Amino acid sequence: MQYDRQTALDRHRRPLIAACAVLGVFALFLCFYRAWDADEFAHLQFTWMLSQGRTPYRDFFEHHTPVFHLLTAPYFDMIRDAGPGVMLVAPFGLRVLCTLFTGLTAMVVFALTRRAAGSGTAVMAVALFLSCSFVLEKGIEVRPDALAALLLVVCAYAIARGLCDAPTPEERLAWALVAGLCTGGTLMTSQKGIFAVLGLFAALGVLGVRRHGRGFTLVFAGVALAGVAAAILPVLWLFAQRGALGEFFQYNVVLNILWPRDFAHEGWRWLGLAMAKDTMFMVLAAIGFVLLARRLGRRPQTGLGTIVVLTAGASAIGFVVLPIAQRQYLFMTAPFAAMAAAVAAGWLAERWSRNAQPWRVAALPALVVLYFVFHAGLQLRHPDREAIAKLDYVLHHTSPADTVLTGWSAGIAFRRPAFFYGFPHQEVRTFIPPEMVEALAADLLSGRVHPALVDFDADLRAMPAVLGAAIEALYEPAGVGSLWKRREGTLQAPGAQARASATP
């Protein structure tokens, strides 16, 4: 099969383009009408703390690499003096930004697929990508994975252009530098991209040797690695300047290697859900991988098959090896799966067209749109009223100088954590020394630590009983979700009583 000669899907290109435009606009609309994930508020807090001059890994717990948060911290600098009303809607601004990253990812998917399989198949790849449940779930949330996925596909595009299209060595090496910069950016945005990066570099080696020989491939890889270093070293220098380079490696590398959640517990569940909710996508992707893998033994013309198969294969290994295999990991792999699925759709469309079954070809775009409508319908609901009510209460009853003691539920952000481990969910609790919790309880009772509010949710209640007893002795329900406020007459932070009396 010659992927660059597919024509069956080209006849449905215009309806597919219109459908993709509608899907993209509706995905943007979903930013404002879907529930909040607790992860989003953790990333919002990370970004806000950076804008306040705090250093992650040293001043507060984090286990994500920081490029996304460093790039978005100026957003909170711009609204530093804004009132609670502006801060209340600020999270939606970052949701829109992440959705735009996902839209740009779809555009690169189109460009990369079009080089090899024509515009009809490329538009189908975009439609399949946008219709995935895990893209609609994670691609519009406030999280670094949207930027990491964009950088991954740009890296893939740069490798394909540099090794298969660029006419001169200078242009090829320029694309190698772009690939390296995007690779380093991916790793500094999300560690979950490590296996996809390994797959891309394996594809770089295969394409380079087969098309240009071993010598030029080493030069190309060397320039790419220089780009990786150019992207990573400024981040390392920043934390070295702040005296937190050791903590950076401790919490981004060592801690994630020791993470307790395993694939058997989590990965199969998300994979099973993906198979149930995205059956057509997963089946087409599997067929596409087989079709593309059959061509790996030939001299690559466009590099699409080599890149997709090796990157997706490495990601599949990572899905088993990594201690956390959740929907956002599937989301980062989705662009490559969508390209494979589109190739399979084009192959089926060609066979059906030759067999005089055009109605089946026409049904493929319709099925993709129906899948999107189904997945969007599952996501379409008003954002959690409780999360918004909690954030509103925090913004109106505390100041940015106050601290809060939090668990792991949506609604708390834009206030300094009273405890180093600001989100003690199930996995994080395994790393918290019991003596730290006992010291926190003692500090609460003595007044040395005096959070203005406590989000006394299920995860905070799961901490050692000594902490819960201290909270219950000093705080009472605020009447908004799981928020607790200080009891009257208990020890408060200097100025807290004055703020409380001034609060309407």
N, C-alpha and C positions, 0 to 999 in steps of 0.2 A: 504493500500500500504506500502511495506517495502522499504524505501528509500535506505537501504544498499544492496538491491538485484537488483537494476536496471542494466540491461545488454544491452538494445537496443542501447543506445548511446555509450556503450563501443566499439562496432564494428566500430564506426566512430571516435574513439579516436585519431588515428594517423593523419588522415587528419586535424582534429581540432587542434591538437598540432602544426602541420606545419602552419596552418592558423594563430594561435595565435602568433607564432614566427614572421611571416611576418607582422602581424598587429602591433606588438610591435616595430619592426624595422622601419616601416613606420611612426608610431607615433613619434619616435625619429627624423626622417627626417622632420616631420612637424614642429619641433621646429624652423627650419630655414626658413620655407616657409609658414608663415601665418601672418596675420596682428597683430599689437600690440594693446593691450587694455590699456586704460589710467590707470587702476588699477595696471598694471605691473610697470609702471614708478613710481607710488606712493610707491609701495613696494620696488623698487630699491632705491628710494630716502631715505626711512626709513632705509634700511640696510646701505647705504652709510653714512648717518648722524651718525649712531651708530659707524661706523668705524672711524669717525672724532671726537669721544669723546662727541658728543651731547647727551642730555637726552630727549627722547620723552616725550610728554605730558607736559613737562615744557618748553623746548626750542623750540619745534615745535609741531604742532597739529597732533595727531594720535588718532584713535579709534579702533585699532587692538591690541590684546595682542602680546607680542614681542618675543616669543621663536624662531620662524622661523627666524626673523631678527637678533636676537642675535647669532644664530648658523651660519648664513651666512655672518655676518659682517667680520670675518677673511678673507673671499674671497677678499674683497676690501683692507684689510690690506696688503695682499700679492702683490697687484698690485698698491699700493699707489703711487709709483714713476714712474709708467708706463706712456707712452705718450698717446695722444688722440686716436691714432690708436688702442691701446689695450683696452682703456675704451669704445671705440665705439662697440667692439664686446663682452664686458663683460656681457651685458644682456643675450646673448645667452647661456653663461655658466650656469647662474641660471635657464634658461629655461630647459636646459638638466638635471640639478639636480632635478627640480620638476617633470620632466617626469620620471626620475628614481624612485622617490617616488611613482608615480602612478604605475610603473611596479612592485615595491615591494608590493603595495597594491593588485595587481592582483595575485601575488604569494600567499599571505595570504588568499585571497578569494579561491584559489585552495585548499590550505591545509585544510581550514575550511569546504569546501563543500565535499571534498574527504572523510573526516572522516565519513560523514553521508550518502552520496549518491553515492560513487564510483567515479573512476577516469574519466569515460566518462562524467558524469554530472558535475564534477568539471572543466573539460576543457571547457565544454559548458558555465559554469559560467564566466570563464575568457574571453571567446570570446564575450559573451554578454556584459560584463563590458567594454571591449576595444572598442566595436562597438557603444556605446552610444554617441550621439551627445554632451551631456554636459560633458562627460569625455574627448572627443577629443577637446572640446572648452576650458575647465577649467583645465584639468589635465596636460596640457603641458604649462601652463602660469606661469609666476613668481608671485606666490601668496602662502600664508601659507596654503591654503585649501588642497593642495596635501599632505603635512606632517600631517595635522590634520586627513585626511581620513585614512592614513596609521596607525596612532596611534589608531584610533577607531577600525579598524579591528584587530589589534594586541591585543587590550583589549578584544574584543569578543573572539578571539582564546584562550587567556589566561583563560577566564572564562570557556569556554567549556572544555579545557584540565584539568583545576584545579578541576572542579566539576563533570566531567563525565569520565575522563581517568586516572588521577593520582592515583596510588595504595596506597600511604601512606599519612598520614596527613601532613608530612613535605613537600612533593612535592606539595600537594594541596595549602598550604600556600605560597610556593614560587611562584606559578602561581598567587595567589591572589595579592602578592606584585607587580608582573609584570603588572597585570591589573590596579592596583592603579596608578603606575608610568605612564602608558600610558594614563590613564584618566586625571591625572593632566597635563601631557604634551599636551593633546588635548585642554584642556581649556585655557592653556597659549599660545597656538598656534592660536586658533580661537574660539571666543565665540559662533559661530554658531553651535558648537558641543554640546552645553549644553543639548538639548533635547534628542539627541542620547545617551548621557552619562546617562541621567535619565532612558532611556529605557534599557540600558545595565545593570544598577544596579537593575532595576526591574527584569530582566531576572536572574541576580545573585541570588536574593531572591527566585524566584520560583524554579530554579534548585537546589539551596542549600537545601531548606526545603524538597523538594520531594525526594532528593537522600541521604541527610545526616542528616536531622533533623534541628530543629530550633537552637539548641545550637551551632553546628558547623558552621551553616550559619552566626551566629552573629560573631563568631571568624574570619571567612573568610572575612566578610564584614569589620570588624575592621582592619584587615591587609591591605585590599585594600584601606581603607580610610587613613591608615598610609602612604601608597604609594602615594596617592593623595597629602597629605601634604608635603611629601618629594620632590615632583616635583614642587609644587607651592611656598613653603616657600623660596627657594633660589632666585626666581624672585622677590618676595616681599621684601626680604632683600636687594637685589641690588638697588631697587628704594628707599627704606628707607635710605640706605647709601648715595644716591644722593639727599636726601631731596625732593623726588618727589612721595612719597607713596600716598599722598592725591590726586595728579593729576592722578596717575595711576588708582585709583578707580573712579575718576570723569569722565575720558574719556573712560574707558573700561567698566564701569558698568552703571553709572547714565546716561551718554550721550546716550548710546545705548538703554536704556529703553525709553528715551524721543525721540528717532529718529522719524522723521515725516512721512516717507513713510509707507503706510499701505498695507496689503495683497491684499485688493480689487483692488488696483491700479496696483500693480506689480506682485503679486503671480500668479493670474489666467493667466496673459499673458505668463509667463514662463512655467506654467504647460500646457497651451494650445499648446505652441510651442513644448514642449516635446512630447505631445500626437501626434502632427502632424508629427514630425520628427522621433520619436522612437515608432511608433505604435506597432510593434511586441513586442518590449522590454516591453512596458507598459502593454500590454495585458497579456503576459506571467507572468510578475511580479504579476499582480492582481490574476491570477489563482493560482500561487504559494503561495501567501499569504493565500488564502482560503484553499488550501490543507494543508499547515502547521498549520493554525489556528485550523483546525478540530482535530489535534492531541494534542492540548494544554491540554486537560483534562486527557491525559494518562501520565503515568510515563515516563519522558524523558530519552531516551537512549543516544543520542549524544548531545542534547541541541541545535541543529541547528534551529529547528522550534521555540523554545522559544526565542532564541536570535534574530532571524530575525524578527519575528512577533512583539515582544515587542519593539525592537529598531526602526523598520520602523514605527510602530504605534506612538511612541513618537515623531519621526521626523516629521510625518504628522501633529501632533498637533502643533509642533514648526513651521511648514510651515505656519500655520494659525495665530499663536500667535506672532511670531517674526515680528518686524516692517519692516524688509527687507527680502524678500523671492526671491532670484535670482538664476541664474543657478549654482553658486558655492555651494549653499545650496543643490540643487539637486545632484550635483556631490558628496558631502560628504555622501549622502544617497545611491548613486548608488551601492556600493559594496553589501549592504544588499538586494537591489532590484534585483541585478544580481543573487545572490544565490537563491532567491525565483523564479526568472524567469527560472533558470536552473532546479530547481525541477519540475516546470511545464513542461518544455521541456522533461525531463526524463519521466514524467507521460504520456505525449502524445505519446512519442516514444514507450513506453511499450504497450499502447493500440493499436497503429497502427501496431506494430509488431505482436501482437496476432491476429489482424484482417487481417493479410497477406497484409499489405500495406507498404512494406519496402521503396517504393519510397518517401513516405511522411517523413519517418525518415531521409532518405538521404537529403531531401530538407531543413531540419532544419539548418544544418551547412552551407549549401549554402546560405540560406537567411541571416544568421548572417554576412557572408563575404560580401554579396551584400550591406547590411546596412552599414558596415564599409566603403566600397568603396564609397558609396553615401555621407556619412558624411565627409569622408576625402576629397572628391572632393569639397565639399562646403568650407572646410577650406583651401584648397591648393591654395595659391596665394602668390605673393611676399610680404614680409613685407612692411608696409606703407613706401613708399619712402619719404613722407613728414616728418614722425616721425624720420627716420634715418637722413634726411638732417638737421632737427632741432637740433638733438643731436650732429651731426658733427659740426654745426655752433657754438653751445654753447661751445663744448670742445676746438675749435680752436680760439675762440674770447674772452674767459674769462679764469680766473685762478680759482683754488679751493677756493681762498680767496674771490672771488667775490660773490655777491648775485644776485638772479634772482626773479622776480615777476611773479608768474605762475597762470594759470587758471586750467583747467581740460582737457588737451589733451595730447596725447602721444608725447614724444620727449624731455622732459625736465627732467634731472636728474643730479646728481653729482655736484650740486652747492647749497649753503645754500639759503633757502627761505628768501626773504626780509620781508615777512609778516608771522605772527604766523600761520595763516590758509593757508598752502601752496597749498591746492587744494580746492578752494571754489566752488565746484559744487552745484547743486540745493539743496540737503538736508543740506549740511554743511552751506550754506548761511543763513539758518533759525536760526543758532546759533550765527552768527557773529553780535555783537552789532553795530548799525549804527555809534556810536561815535568812534569805533575803525577804521572804514573805513574812517571817516572824519579826524581822526588823521593821518592815513597813507597818505592820500592825502596832508595834510599840511606838513608832513615830506618829501614827495617827492619834493614839491615845494621849501622847505627851504634847501634841500640838506642833511638833517639829515639821510634820507634813500635814498640810491642811487644805486638801482639795475643796473647791467651792461646791462641786457636784460629784456624785458617784453614779456611774451607769452600772447598777447592781443587777446585771443580767445573768444568764445561766452560766456563762464561762467564768465570770468573777465569783459566783457562788461555788463553782467547782474548785476554787483555790482552797488551801488549807483552812480549817474551821476557825483558826485564830484570827484570820483576816475578816471573815464574815462577822464574827462576834464584835470586833472593833467597829466595823461599819454600822452594825445594828445599834451599837451603844451611842454612836455620835450622829447618825443620820436617820431620816425618815422619808417615806415616799413623797415625791414632789407632785404626784398626780399626773405625770406625763410619762407614759411608757415605763421603762425600767429605771428612770432617773430618781435618785434620792438626793435630798438637800439636807443641810445641817439642821439639827434640832435647835430650837431656841435655848440660849443659855450655855451652849457648848463652846469650847475654845475655837476662835476663828482667826483667820489671818488678819494682820493689821489692815484696817480700812474696809474689811469685808462687811462689818456691821453697818458702816455708813452707806455702802453701796446698796445693801439690802433694804435699808430704810428709805433710800431714794428711789428704789425700783417700784413702779406703780403696780 
